[in-house]
Amino acid sequence: MKRSIYLRSVVIYIGVVLISVILSFWIMNVFYIDAIRDRFQKDITEVGRQTIALYEKSSYTDPSEFISDIPTFNYTLILYDEGGEIITPNVNGKWSISSKQIDKVLSGGIVREKDRSVSPPSQLNIGLPFQENGNRYALFIRPDLSFEENSIKRVMLTTLLLVLIIGSSIFVILMRFVVRPIQNLTEATKKVAVGDFTVRINSKRQDELGDLSRSFDHMAHDLSHLEEMRQEFVANVSHEIQSPLTSIGGYARVLQDNRLGELERKKYLGIIQKETERLSKLSENLLKMTTLEAENPLLHLRIYSLDEQIREVIVALEAMWAEKSIEVQLELKKVKIEADYDQLSQVWINVISNSIRYTESNGAISIEMKEKLGEVIVEVTDTGCGIPEEDQTHVFDRFYKADKARSSNGGSGLGLAIVQRIVHLHQGNIMLESKLGIGTKITISLPKEKAK
């Protein structure tokens, strides 16, 4: 049988109340019973002395007759003669008074109950001696509080039952408000488990359960976004692969035509080769992205000259910028850096080749490097077409392209995503500023020494 928190909480509450009541009675009995006993014994002793004094001042010559006539209210008096015999009627039945106690009082002593087990207080006996005409008597007094005791017991029992019933009822109602968000959270979790990431709890509670519900909503939102990214990634990969495959298939069918001229055949073969290289590049970038997004990608760190590395990249890309007559301006300070040489080479190749690709002929590209507070800053600025403001926050997303026209340049939309990942792995940062028709500036900051 399933044990719910609701039932457990109710049982625990009732158990706590019962244990508290039992402990309260025990503590009261241990710490306060002596004080109650002493107070009653003093009161009873004083009543007995006043009774004896009143008899001595009265005209009565028979103590038993005097005790029978006087009103005793809440006290019962019993008188023993020298022989230990009762000479007054005991309306409440036989008392538990021993002959030893009677002899002690007849000898002039006073008897008080010292047994802690005597309860309730109505069973506390006080024995006082007195003499009349040479005769010795033992007067025993007991408070007649049986009615009050029973009433108090009934009131206490009724009060405790009411406390238990009312408290339990209120607790049961309040626990529903505690358990309900947990039940809602359980149902929402089940929906998320089967792939429904749209579920939300929208709790307004300002306690731990509210924090848990809001954390769940945040998690569901992230999972929903992650699922959208996954679907978009699959769609983008499929599109990027399908496009060159369609071109290759189409031109391959055209090449099967024997009437095709040699020049056209070479042209179509060149297109097939270009699309094949595009597929190869896409596969390479996907593999690289997967490697970089591993939990702990391995970086081969070494100290080298960063300015020399950038110069080597510029030389390697000379065919691209020379073909478009782009002016390349370098302002590189000599800087040593501890980093993964091959990974950062990929960064500079992607960033600079992007600037060349989207800069018009006879444009300009400037690369500036400077040091600041233990880090090196590299700024790559071009005079290209720029990127719309609404697209700038997405340029580092995988497969994102600011406009469809850029697709014709052969980019897959993975270059800047790879760049950002490599920079972050080196504990650096990358920022992009762009204005339409003016150009784009990419700023990369890297620590000179990677934090251990």
TIFI-590572 format. One record per residue: residue in one letter; z, x, y of N, C-alpha, C in turn. Coordinates in steps of 0.1 Angstrom, whole numbers, padded with zeros to 4 digits, always signed. Each point is the difference from the previous one (the first is absolute). Last residue first. Layout:
residues N
AZXYZXYZXY;...
This chain:
residues 452
K-0135+0449+0275+0003+0002-0014+0008-0013-0005;A-0038+0004+0041+0015-0001-0003+0002+0001-0015;K-0042+0024+0025+0004-0013-0007+0015+0001-0004;E-0024+0025+0042+0005+0003-0013+0005-0013-0006;K-0023-0003+0039-0005+0014-0003+0005+0004-0014;P-0009-0052+0013+0011+0010+0002-0006+0014-0005;L-0032-0039+0022+0005+0005-0013+0012+0010+0003;S-0036-0041+0024+0011+0009+0002+0006+0004-0014;I-0048-0022+0024+0008+0003-0012+0011+0010+0003;T-0037-0037+0025+0010+0010+0002+0008+0001-0013;I-0051-0019+0020+0010-0001-0011+0010+0012+0002;K-0038-0031+0032+0009+0013-0002+0009-0003-0011;T-0050-0021+0021+0012-0001-0008+0007+0013-0001;G-0038-0028+0036+0002+0009-0011+0014-0002-0007;I-0030-0026+0034+0005+0012+0006+0002+0011-0011;G-0015-0046-0008-0010+0006+0009+0005+0013+0006;L+0038-0030-0018-0014-0003-0003-0009+0007+0011;K+0047+0020-0015-0005-0010+0009-0015-0001-0002;S+0049+0021-0026-0014-0002+0001-0003-0010+0011;E+0040+0032-0030-0003-0007+0013-0015-0001+0001;L+0040+0012-0041-0014-0002+0004+0000-0007+0014;M+0035+0033-0035-0002-0011+0009-0015-0001+0005;I+0038+0024-0040-0014-0001+0005-0001-0013+0009;N+0040+0038-0024-0004-0013+0005-0014+0000+0006;G+0034+0029-0039-0006-0001+0013-0003-0014+0004;Q+0016+0021-0043+0011-0004+0009-0005+0001+0015;H-0026+0006-0041+0004+0012+0007+0011-0002+0010;L-0019-0036-0023+0005+0008-0011+0005+0014+0006;H-0023-0030+0028+0014-0005-0002+0006+0009-0011;V-0045+0009+0010+0008+0003+0011+0015-0004-0002;I-0032-0013-0032+0002+0015-0001+0009+0004+0012;R-0013-0045-0001+0009+0003-0011+0003+0015-0001;Q-0032-0015+0032+0014-0004+0004+0010+0003-0011;V-0046+0008-0009+0005+0009+0011+0015-0003+0003;I-0024-0028-0029+0003+0012-0007+0007+0010+0010;A-0017-0040+0018+0012-0003-0009+0004+0013-0007;L-0039+0002+0025+0012+0001+0008+0012-0004-0007;G-0041-0002-0025+0002+0013+0006+0013+0001+0008;L-0022-0038-0023+0012+0006-0006+0004+0013+0007;G-0040-0030+0006+0013-0006+0006+0012+0006-0006;S-0048+0012-0007+0006-0010-0010+0012-0007+0006;G-0048+0024+0022+0014+0000-0002+0005-0011-0009;G-0046+0009+0017+0004+0005-0013+0015+0001-0002;N-0027-0019+0037+0001+0015+0001+0005+0006-0013;S-0007-0047+0008-0012+0006-0003+0001+0015+0001;S+0036-0029+0010-0002+0001-0015-0013+0007-0003;R+0015-0012+0044+0004+0013-0004-0002+0001-0015;A-0010-0040+0023-0010+0010+0003+0004+0013-0006;K+0029-0038-0001-0009+0001-0011-0011+0011+0002;D+0049+0004+0022-0012-0009+0002-0009+0003-0012;A+0043+0019+0000+0001-0008+0013-0011-0009+0002;K+0021+0014-0048-0011+0005+0009+0000-0009+0013;Y+0033+0012-0048-0002-0007+0013-0011+0007+0008;F+0019+0013-0044-0012-0008+0000-0003-0007+0013;R+0050+0015-0004-0011+0004-0010-0012-0010+0001;D+0031+0011+0043+0001-0008-0012-0012+0004-0009;F+0009+0017+0044+0005+0008-0010+0002-0008-0013;V-0016-0020+0041-0010+0011-0004+0005+0009-0011;H+0020-0040+0024-0004-0001-0014-0009+0012-0004;T+0017-0009+0045+0012+0000-0008-0003+0000-0015;Q-0034-0003+0034+0006+0013+0000+0012+0001-0009;D-0030-0038+0012-0002+0007-0012+0008+0013-0002;E-0001-0029+0039+0006-0008-0011-0002+0007-0013;E-0019+0020+0040+0015+0000+0000+0006-0008-0012;P-0049+0024-0003+0006-0012+0006+0016+0000-0001;I-0029+0046+0000+0004-0010-0010+0007-0012+0008;G-0039+0044+0012+0014-0006+0001+0002-0011-0010;C-0039+0031+0009-0001-0013+0004+0013-0007+0001;G-0002+0054+0006-0007-0010-0008+0001-0014+0005;T+0016+0048+0011-0007-0009+0010-0008-0011-0007;D+0047+0030-0016-0015-0001+0000-0004-0009+0011;T+0045+0032-0020-0005-0010+0009-0015+0000+0000;V+0048+0019-0026-0015-0001-0002-0005-0011+0009;E+0048+0032-0005-0007-0012+0006-0015+0002-0002;V+0051+0020-0020-0015+0001+0000-0006-0012+0005;I+0050+0028-0002-0007-0013+0003-0015+0003+0001;V+0050+0022-0023-0013+0002+0006-0008-0013+0001;E+0056+0016+0000-0011-0007-0007-0013+0003+0007;G+0045+0015+0014-0001+0002-0014-0011-0007-0007;L+0005-0005+0048+0013-0002-0007-0001+0001-0015;K-0046+0004+0021+0011-0007+0007+0012-0002-0009;E-0055+0023+0006+0013+0000-0007+0010-0007+0009;K-0058-0004-0006+0011+0005+0008+0013-0001-0008;M-0059-0007+0000+0012+0001-0008+0011+0007+0009;E-0052-0029+0002+0011+0008+0007+0012+0001-0009;I-0056-0014+0003+0012+0001-0010+0010+0010+0007;S-0047-0034+0013+0009+0011+0003+0012+0000-0010;I-0055-0018+0007+0013-0001-0007+0008+0011+0004;A-0048-0029+0018+0010+0012+0000+0012-0004-0008;G-0057-0016+0005+0014-0003+0004+0008+0013-0001;N-0048-0007-0012+0004+0006+0013+0013-0003+0005;S-0015-0034-0036-0006+0013+0003+0003+0004+0014;E+0036-0033-0020-0014+0000+0002-0006+0014+0003;T+0044-0014-0031-0004+0005+0014-0015+0001+0001;Y+0025-0012-0040-0001-0011+0009-0002+0005+0014;R+0001+0031-0037-0008-0011-0004-0001-0011+0010;I+0028+0038+0007-0014+0003+0001-0009-0012-0003;S+0047-0005-0005-0004+0002+0014-0014+0003+0002;N+0016-0001-0044+0000-0014+0006-0004+0001+0015;S+0007+0040-0022-0013-0005-0005-0001-0015+0005;I+0041+0023+0008-0011+0005+0008-0014-0005-0003;V+0039-0014-0026+0001-0004+0015-0012+0005+0008;N+0002+0012-0047-0001-0015+0002+0000-0004+0015;I+0008+0046-0012-0014-0004-0003-0002-0015+0003;W+0043+0017+0004-0008+0005+0011-0015-0004-0002;V+0032-0010-0034+0003-0007+0012-0010+0003+0011;Q-0002+0024-0041-0005-0014-0001+0002-0008+0012;S+0020+0042-0002-0014+0002+0002-0007-0014-0001;L+0045+0002-0010-0003+0000+0014-0014+0002+0003;Q+0013+0003-0045+0002-0013+0005-0003-0001+0015;D-0002+0042-0021-0011-0008-0005+0002-0015+0006;Y+0035+0032+0008-0013+0004+0007-0011-0010-0004;D+0053-0008+0004-0010+0000-0011-0014+0003+0006;A+0044+0018+0027-0006-0013-0004-0009+0003-0013;E+0028+0025+0044+0002-0001-0014-0004-0014-0005;I-0017+0033+0044+0006-0012-0005+0002+0001-0015;K-0013+0028+0050+0002+0001-0015+0007-0013-0004;V-0034+0013+0044+0012-0007-0005+0001+0002-0015;K-0028+0010+0050+0003+0006-0013+0013-0005-0005;K-0032-0029+0032+0010+0010+0000+0003+0005-0013;L-0044-0025+0022+0009+0001-0012+0009+0012+0003;E-0040-0031+0019+0011+0006+0008+0011+0001-0010;L-0057-0013+0001+0012+0004-0007+0010+0006+0010;Q-0047-0033-0002+0008+0008+0008+0014+0002-0007;V-0055-0016-0009+0013+0001-0006+0009+0009+0008;E-0048-0032+0005+0008+0011+0005+0014+0000-0006;I-0048-0021-0020+0014-0003+0005+0006+0013+0004;S-0045-0013-0021+0001+0007+0013+0014-0003+0007;K-0017-0014-0044+0000-0010+0010+0003+0006+0014;E-0004+0027-0039-0011-0009-0002+0000-0010+0012;A+0036+0030-0005-0011+0006+0006-0013-0009-0001;W+0041-0013-0020+0001-0001+0015-0012+0007+0006;M+0002+0000-0048+0001-0014+0005+0000+0000+0015;A-0001+0042-0023-0012-0007-0001+0000-0014+0005;E+0039+0027-0001-0009+0003+0011-0013-0007-0001;L+0043+0001-0027-0006-0012+0005-0011+0002+0011;A+0026+0036-0019-0005-0007-0012-0008-0013+0004;V+0023+0025+0034-0012+0008-0005-0006-0008-0012;I+0040-0017+0016-0010-0001+0010-0013+0007-0004;V+0038+0006-0026-0005-0013-0002-0011-0003+0010;E+0023+0041+0004-0009+0000-0012-0006-0014-0003;R+0031+0005+0035-0013+0006+0004-0009+0000-0013;I+0044-0015-0005-0009-0010+0007-0013+0006+0004;Q+0031+0028-0022-0004-0011-0009-0009-0010+0007;E+0021+0035+0025-0011+0005-0008-0006-0011-0009;D+0039-0010+0025-0012+0000+0008-0012+0006-0007;L+0042-0002-0022-0006-0013+0001-0012+0001+0009;S+0024+0037-0033-0004-0002+0014-0008-0013+0002;Y+0039+0008-0039-0013+0005+0004-0003-0003+0014;I+0037-0004-0045-0001+0002+0014-0013+0006+0003;R+0014-0036-0040-0001+0014+0003-0002+0002+0015;L+0007-0040-0044+0003+0005+0014-0002+0015+0000;H-0015-0044-0030+0001+0015-0001+0001+0006+0013;L+0014-0050-0021-0006+0007+0011+0001+0015-0003;L+0003-0050-0029+0003+0015+0001-0008+0006+0011;P+0020-0052-0007-0012+0008-0001+0003+0015+0003;N+0028-0044-0014+0003+0013+0005-0012+0009-0002;E-0006-0046-0008+0014+0000+0005+0004+0013+0006;A-0051-0014+0003+0009+0002-0011+0014+0001+0006;E-0042-0003+0024+0010-0011+0001+0009+0001-0012;L-0035+0031+0005+0008+0002+0012+0011-0011+0000;T-0033-0001-0034+0008+0012-0001+0010+0001+0011;T-0032-0034+0002+0009-0003-0011+0010+0012-0001;M-0036+0006+0029+0010-0010+0006+0011-0003-0011;K-0036+0027-0013+0009+0007+0009+0011-0009+0006;L-0034-0019-0027+0009+0008-0008+0010+0008+0009;L-0033-0026+0022+0010-0008-0008+0009+0008-0008;N-0034+0023+0021+0010-0005+0010+0010-0009-0007;E-0037+0015-0026+0009+0011+0004+0011-0004+0009;S-0033-0032-0011+0008+0003-0011+0010+0011+0003;L-0032-0009+0032+0009-0011-0001+0010+0002-0011;K-0036+0030+0004+0010+0003+0011+0011-0011+0000;S-0036-0005-0030+0008+0012-0004+0011+0002+0010;L-0032-0032+0010+0009-0005-0011+0010+0011-0004;R-0033+0011+0031+0009-0009+0006+0010-0005-0010;E-0036+0026-0015+0010+0009+0007+0011-0009+0007;T-0036-0023-0019+0008+0007-0011+0011+0008+0006;E-0032-0019+0029+0010-0010-0005+0009+0006-0011;K-0035+0028+0016+0010-0002+0011+0011-0011-0005;Q-0037+0008-0028+0009+0012+0000+0011-0002+0010;I-0033-0032-0001+0008-0001-0012+0010+0011-0001;I-0032+0001+0034+0010-0011+0003+0009-0001-0012;G-0036+0030-0005+0010+0005+0010+0011-0010+0003;L-0036-0013-0027+0009+0009-0007+0011+0006+0009;Y-0034-0026+0019+0009-0008-0007+0010+0008-0009;K-0034+0023+0024+0009-0007+0010+0010-0008-0008;K-0034+0020-0025+0010+0010+0005+0010-0006+0010;R-0036-0027-0015+0009+0003-0011+0011+0010+0004;E-0034-0010+0030+0010-0011-0001+0009+0002-0011;L-0034+0031+0005+0009+0000+0012+0010-0011-0001;E-0034+0002-0033+0010+0011-0001+0010+0000+0011;G-0022-0048-0014-0005+0013+0005+0011+0011-0001;L-0006-0046-0031+0007+0005+0011-0005+0014+0004;R-0013-0029-0038-0009+0000+0012+0007+0006+0012;N+0022-0008-0042-0009+0011-0001-0009+0001+0012;D+0051-0021-0006-0014-0004+0003-0009+0012+0001;Q+0047+0003-0006-0006-0003-0012-0015-0005+0002;L+0032+0008+0035-0006+0012-0005-0007-0002-0013;V+0024-0035+0020-0012+0002+0008-0007+0013-0006;R+0042-0012-0018-0011-0009-0004-0013+0002+0007;A+0037+0025+0014-0004+0005-0014-0011-0010-0005;Y+0021-0011+0041-0010+0011+0001-0005+0005-0013;G+0034-0033+0000-0012-0005+0006-0011+0011+0001;G+0043+0011-0016-0007-0008-0010-0013-0005+0006;I+0028+0025+0028-0005+0008-0010-0008-0008-0010;S+0022-0023+0034-0011+0008+0005-0006+0008-0011;T+0038-0024-0011-0011-0009+0002-0013+0007+0005;L+0040+0024-0004-0005-0003-0013-0012-0010+0001;P+0025+0012+0039-0009+0010-0005-0006-0002-0013;S+0030-0034+0016-0011+0002+0009-0009+0012-0004;Q+0040-0012-0024-0012-0009-0003-0011+0003+0009;I+0042+0023+0005-0007+0004-0012-0013-0008-0002;E+0028-0011+0036-0005+0013+0002-0007+0006-0012;H+0020-0043-0003-0011+0000+0009-0006+0014+0002;S+0039-0004-0027-0012-0007-0006-0012+0000+0009;V+0040+0016+0018-0005+0009-0010-0012-0006-0007;N+0022-0028+0029-0007+0011+0007-0006+0010-0009;A+0026-0035-0018-0013-0005+0006-0007+0011+0007;V+0042+0010-0017-0009-0002-0011-0013-0005+0005;F+0033+0005+0032-0003+0013-0005-0011-0002-0012;E+0020-0039+0018-0010+0006+0009-0005+0014-0004;Q+0034-0021-0025-0012-0007-0002-0011+0005+0010;R+0042+0019+0004-0005+0003-0013-0014-0007-0002;M+0025-0009+0038-0006+0013+0001-0006+0004-0013;E+0023-0040+0002-0012-0001+0008-0007+0013+0001;E+0042+0000-0022-0010-0007-0008-0014-0002+0008;L+0037+0018+0023-0005+0009-0010-0010-0006-0009;H+0021-0028+0031-0009+0010+0007-0006+0010-0010;S+0032-0029-0017-0012-0008+0004-0010+0009+0007;L+0042+0018-0009-0008-0001-0013-0013-0008+0003;D+0030+0004+0035-0006+0013-0003-0008-0001-0012;H+0024-0038+0012-0011+0003+0009-0007+0013-0003;A+0038-0011-0025-0012-0009-0004-0011+0002+0010;M+0040+0023+0009-0006+0005-0012-0013-0008-0004;H+0027-0016+0036-0007+0012+0004-0008+0007-0012;D+0028-0037-0009-0012-0004+0008-0009+0012+0004;F+0042+0008-0021-0010-0005-0009-0013-0004+0007;S+0036+0013+0026-0006+0012-0007-0010-0004-0010;R+0024-0034+0022-0010+0006+0009-0006+0013-0006;S+0034-0021-0025-0012-0009+0001-0010+0006+0009;L+0041+0022-0003-0007+0001-0013-0013-0008+0001;D+0030-0003+0036-0007+0013+0000-0008+0002-0013;G+0026-0039+0002-0011-0001+0010-0007+0013+0001;L+0038-0001-0026-0011-0007-0007-0012-0002+0009;E+0039+0021+0017-0007+0008-0009-0011-0007-0007;D+0010-0022+0046+0009+0007-0009-0008+0009-0010;Q-0013-0036+0034+0003+0013+0006+0011+0007-0008;R-0042-0040-0008+0014+0004-0001+0002+0014+0006;K-0041-0027-0005+0005+0003+0014+0015+0004-0001;S-0048+0002-0034+0014-0003+0002+0005+0003+0014;N-0045-0001-0027+0002-0003+0014+0015-0004+0002;I-0031+0011-0040+0013-0008+0000+0003-0004+0014;R-0050+0009-0026+0010+0005+0010+0012-0008-0001;V-0051+0012-0027+0013-0007+0000+0009+0007+0011;T-0045+0014-0015+0001-0008+0013+0014-0007+0001;F-0019+0028-0037+0007+0008+0010+0001-0008+0013;D-0009-0007-0055+0000-0008+0012+0008+0007+0011;G-0005+0015-0047-0011+0004+0009-0001-0009+0013;V+0033+0000-0038-0013-0005-0005-0011+0002+0010;A+0045+0013+0011-0003+0006-0013-0013-0004-0006;V+0017-0020+0039-0005+0013+0003-0004+0007-0013;K+0021-0041-0003-0013-0002+0005-0007+0014+0003;K+0045-0001-0014-0008-0004-0011-0015-0001+0005;T+0033+0008+0032-0003+0012-0008-0009-0003-0012;A+0016-0036+0027-0010+0008+0007-0004+0013-0008;E+0035-0027-0017-0013-0007-0001-0011+0008+0007;T+0043+0016+0005-0004+0001-0014-0014-0006-0002;L+0021-0005+0042-0004+0014-0002-0006+0002-0014;N+0021-0041+0010-0013+0001+0007-0006+0014-0002;Q+0043-0006-0016-0009-0008-0009-0014+0001+0006;I+0034+0019+0025-0002+0008-0012-0010-0007-0009;P+0015-0023+0038-0010+0010+0004-0003+0010-0012;R+0032-0035-0008-0013-0005+0003-0010+0011+0004;V+0048+0006-0007-0008+0001-0012-0015-0004+0003;V+0034-0005+0033-0001+0014-0003-0010+0003-0012;F+0011-0044+0015-0008+0007+0011-0001+0015-0003;R+0025-0026-0030-0014-0004-0001-0008+0006+0011;M+0046+0006-0001-0007+0009-0009-0014-0004-0002;L+0030-0027+0026-0004+0012+0007-0008+0009-0009;I+0018-0039-0019-0011-0003+0010-0005+0012+0007;V+0036+0005-0030-0012-0004-0008-0011-0003+0010;F+0042+0008+0018-0006+0013-0005-0013-0003-0007;I+0026-0036+0015-0006+0007+0011-0007+0012-0005;S+0024-0023-0032-0012-0008+0005-0007+0007+0011;S+0040+0019-0016-0011+0002-0010-0012-0008+0005;G+0039-0005+0025-0006+0014+0002-0011+0002-0010;I+0023-0041-0003-0007+0001+0013-0007+0014+0001;I+0027-0006-0038-0011-0009+0000-0009+0001+0012;L+0040+0025-0003-0009+0005-0010-0013-0009+0000;V+0036-0012+0028-0006+0013+0005-0011+0005-0010;L+0025-0038-0012-0009-0003+0011-0007+0012+0005;L+0033+0006-0033-0012-0006-0006-0010-0004+0011;L+0041+0017+0014-0007+0011-0007-0013-0006-0006;T+0031-0030+0020-0007+0009+0010-0009+0010-0006;T+0026-0027-0028-0011-0008+0006-0007+0009+0010;L+0038+0018-0019-0010-0001-0010-0012-0007+0006;M+0038+0003+0027-0006+0013-0002-0012-0001-0010;V+0026-0038+0007-0008+0003+0012-0007+0013-0002;R+0029-0013-0034-0012-0009+0000-0009+0003+0012;K+0041+0023-0003-0009+0004-0011-0013-0008+0000;I+0035-0013+0029-0007+0013+0005-0010+0005-0011;S+0026-0037-0011-0010-0004+0010-0007+0012+0005;N+0034+0006-0031-0012-0006-0007-0010-0004+0011;E+0041+0018+0015-0008+0010-0007-0012-0006-0006;E+0030-0029+0022-0008+0008+0009-0008+0011-0007;F+0028-0027-0026-0011-0008+0005-0008+0008+0010;S+0038+0021-0020-0011-0003-0010-0011-0008+0006;L+0043+0020+0018-0013+0001+0007-0011-0004-0010;D+0055+0006+0006-0008-0010-0007-0014-0002+0007;P+0038+0043-0005-0009-0009+0008-0008-0010-0008;R+0050+0019-0014-0015+0002-0003-0008-0008+0010;I+0055+0019-0012-0009-0007+0009-0015+0004-0004;F+0056+0000-0019-0014+0006-0001-0010-0009+0007;L+0057+0012-0004-0011-0009+0006-0013+0007-0001;A+0052+0003-0023-0013+0007+0001-0011-0010+0005;Y+0059+0004+0001-0013-0008-0003-0012+0010+0003;R+0060-0002-0007-0012+0007+0003-0013-0008-0004;N+0054-0013+0016-0011-0001-0010-0013+0007+0004;G+0041-0006+0027+0002+0010-0011-0010-0001-0011;N-0004-0028+0039+0013-0002-0006+0003+0009-0012;E-0046+0008+0013+0006-0012+0005+0013-0003-0007;Q-0044+0040+0008+0013-0004-0006+0005-0013+0007;F-0051+0030-0010+0010-0005+0010+0012-0006-0008;P-0052+0030-0005+0014-0004-0005+0007-0006+0012;L-0055+0004-0013+0010+0003+0009+0014-0005-0005;G-0057+0010-0015+0014-0005-0004+0010+0006+0010;I-0056-0013-0005+0010+0008+0007+0013-0006-0004;N-0055+0000-0019+0014-0005+0000+0009+0009+0008;L-0056-0014-0005+0010+0011+0004+0014-0006+0001;Q-0043-0023-0010+0008+0004-0012+0010+0011+0004;S-0033-0018+0030+0009-0011-0003+0009+0003-0012;P-0037+0029+0015+0013+0002+0007+0010-0011-0003;P-0037+0006-0038+0000+0001+0015+0013+0002+0006;S+0000+0028-0034-0010-0007+0009-0002-0014-0005;V+0024+0050-0014+0004-0014+0003-0009-0006+0011;S-0002+0046-0018-0008-0010-0007+0004-0014+0003;R+0022+0039+0017-0012-0002+0007-0009-0011-0007;D+0055+0007+0001-0011+0001-0009-0013-0004+0007;K+0046-0002+0017-0008+0013+0003-0012+0001-0009;E+0038-0039+0020-0010+0003-0009-0008+0013+0004;R+0053-0011+0011-0013-0002+0005-0011+0004-0010;V+0057-0011+0007-0011+0002-0009-0013-0003+0007;I+0055+0016+0011-0012-0008+0005-0012+0003-0009;G+0058+0003-0008-0013+0007+0003-0011-0010+0005;G+0047-0008-0017-0001+0003+0014-0013+0006+0004;S+0014-0018-0044+0008+0012+0003-0001+0004+0015;L-0026-0036-0017+0014-0004-0001+0010+0012+0003;V-0046+0008-0003+0003-0007+0012+0014-0005+0000;K-0015+0023-0038-0001+0009+0012+0004-0008+0013;D-0005-0024-0040+0013+0008+0000+0000+0009+0012;I-0040-0025-0007+0011-0009+0004+0013+0008+0001;Q-0037+0023-0016-0001-0003+0014+0011-0008+0005;K-0003+0007-0046+0003+0013+0007+0000-0002+0015;S-0015-0035-0029+0015+0001+0001+0005+0012+0008;S-0049-0018+0011+0007+0005-0011+0015+0000+0002;I-0043-0031+0017+0011+0008+0005+0008+0005-0011;S-0043-0030+0009+0001+0012-0008+0010+0010+0006;W+0000-0056+0003-0005+0012+0006+0001+0012-0010;K-0006-0055-0009+0008+0012-0002-0006+0012+0007;G-0011-0048+0021+0001+0005-0014+0008+0013+0000;N-0006-0027+0039-0012+0006-0003+0000+0006-0014;V+0038-0021+0021-0011-0010+0000-0013+0006-0005;N+0053+0009-0007-0012+0008+0003-0012-0009-0002;P+0056-0008+0012-0013-0003-0007-0011+0009+0004;T+0051+0017+0000-0009-0008+0009-0013-0003-0008;I+0034+0028-0017+0008-0012+0004-0008-0008+0010;I-0007+0039-0042-0005-0006+0011+0008-0012+0004;E+0020+0045-0025-0006-0013-0002-0005-0006+0013;G+0026+0041-0009-0015+0002-0001-0007-0013-0003;G+0048+0008+0009-0004+0001-0014-0014+0002-0002;E+0019-0006+0044+0005+0013-0006-0004+0001-0015;D-0032-0032+0027+0015+0002+0001+0003+0013-0007;Y-0047-0016+0026+0006+0004-0013+0015+0002+0003;L-0046-0026+0025+0013+0006+0001+0006+0002-0014;I-0049-0008+0031+0007-0002-0013+0013+0008+0000;L-0044-0019+0035+0013+0007-0002+0005-0004-0014;T-0050+0000+0029+0008-0005-0011+0012+0008-0002;Y-0037-0010+0043+0008+0009-0008+0007-0008-0011;N-0026-0016+0039-0009+0007-0009+0007+0010-0009;F+0029-0038+0021-0014+0001+0004-0008+0008-0010;T+0048-0014+0001-0004+0014-0002-0015+0002+0004;P+0045-0035+0011-0015+0001-0002-0004+0014-0001;I+0049-0019-0017-0007+0006+0012-0015+0000-0003;D+0032-0016-0033-0002-0009+0011-0008+0006+0011;S+0012+0023-0041-0008-0012-0003-0003-0009+0012;I+0027+0038+0004-0014+0005-0002-0008-0012-0004;F+0046-0007+0005-0006+0004+0013-0014+0003-0002;E+0026-0009-0038-0003-0013+0008-0007+0003+0013;S+0014+0036-0026-0011-0007-0007-0004-0012+0007;P+0038+0025+0014-0013+0006+0004-0012-0007-0006;D+0049-0019+0014-0007+0002-0012-0014+0006+0003;T+0030-0014+0034+0009+0009-0009-0007+0003-0013;Y-0015-0015+0055-0001-0001-0015+0009+0010-0007;S-0008-0006+0048+0012-0006-0006-0001-0002-0015;S-0025+0040+0031+0000-0014-0002+0013-0005-0006;K-0013+0046+0010+0004-0007+0012+0001-0015-0002;E-0014+0029-0034+0013+0005+0003+0005-0008+0013;Y-0044-0007-0015+0010-0006-0010+0014+0004+0004;L-0036+0020+0024+0001-0015+0003+0010-0007-0009;A-0010+0045-0008+0008-0001+0012+0002-0014+0004;I-0027+0009-0037+0014+0003-0003+0008-0002+0012;T-0046-0005+0006+0005-0011-0008+0015+0003-0003;Q-0023+0034+0022+0002-0012+0009+0006-0012-0008;R-0013+0038-0024+0012+0003+0008+0003-0012+0009;G-0040-0003-0026+0012-0001-0008+0013+0003+0008;V-0042+0005+0021+0003-0015-0002+0013-0001-0009;E-0016+0044+0008+0006-0006+0013+0003-0015-0002;T-0022+0023-0035+0014+0004+0001+0007-0006+0012;I-0046-0009-0006+0008-0007-0010+0015+0004+0001;D-0032+0023+0027+0002-0014+0004+0009-0007-0009;K-0011+0044-0012+0009-0001+0012+0002-0014+0005;Q-0030+0007-0035+0014+0002-0005+0010+0000+0012;F-0047-0004+0009+0005-0012-0007+0015+0002-0004;R-0023+0037+0018+0002-0010+0010+0006-0013-0006;D-0011+0036-0029+0011+0003+0008+0003-0011+0011;R-0039-0004-0027+0013-0002-0008+0012+0003+0008;I-0042+0009+0019+0002-0015-0001+0013-0003-0008;A-0014+0045+0003+0004-0005+0014+0003-0015-0001;D-0016+0020-0039+0014+0004+0003+0004-0005+0013;I-0045-0008-0013+0010-0008-0007+0014+0004+0002;Y-0041+0022+0017+0007-0010+0009+0010-0008-0008;F-0030+0036-0018+0005+0005+0012+0009-0010+0008;V-0020-0010-0044+0006+0014-0001+0007+0003+0013;N-0024-0041-0003+0012+0000-0009+0007+0013+0000;M-0040-0004+0024+0010-0008+0006+0013+0001-0008;I-0038+0019-0019+0005+0008+0011+0011-0007+0007;W-0022-0024-0033+0007+0011-0006+0006+0009+0011;F-0028-0035+0013+0012-0005-0005+0009+0011-0006;S-0043+0012+0015+0009-0004+0011+0013-0006-0005;L-0033+0012-0031+0006+0012+0005+0009-0004+0012;I-0025-0035-0019+0010+0005-0010+0008+0012+0006;V-0036-0017+0025+0011-0010+0000+0011+0006-0009;S-0040+0024+0002+0008+0001+0012+0012-0009+0000;I-0030-0003-0036+0007+0012-0001+0009+0002+0013;L-0030-0036+0000+0011-0002-0010+0009+0012-0001;V-0038+0002+0028+0010-0009+0005+0011-0001-0009;V-0036+0025-0015+0007+0007+0010+0011-0009+0006;G-0029-0019-0031+0008+0010-0007+0009+0007+0011;I-0034-0029+0015+0012-0007-0006+0010+0009-0006;Y-0039+0020+0017+0008-0005+0011+0012-0008-0006;I-0032+0017-0030+0008+0011+0006+0009-0006+0011;V-0031-0030-0019+0011+0004-0010+0009+0011+0006;V-0038-0012+0026+0010-0011-0001+0011+0003-0009;S-0035+0031+0001+0008+0000+0013+0010-0011+0000;R-0031+0002-0036+0010+0011-0001+0009+0000+0013;L-0036-0031-0002+0011-0003-0009+0011+0011-0001;Y-0038+0009+0027+0007-0012+0005+0012-0003-0009;I-0031+0033-0013+0010+0005+0009+0008-0011+0006;S-0020-0007-0049-0005+0001+0014+0011+0006+0008;R-0014+0003-0053+0011-0001+0008-0004+0002+0015;K-0024-0018-0049-0001+0008+0012+0012-0002+0009;M-0003-0003-0055+0000-0008+0012+0000+0009+0012;
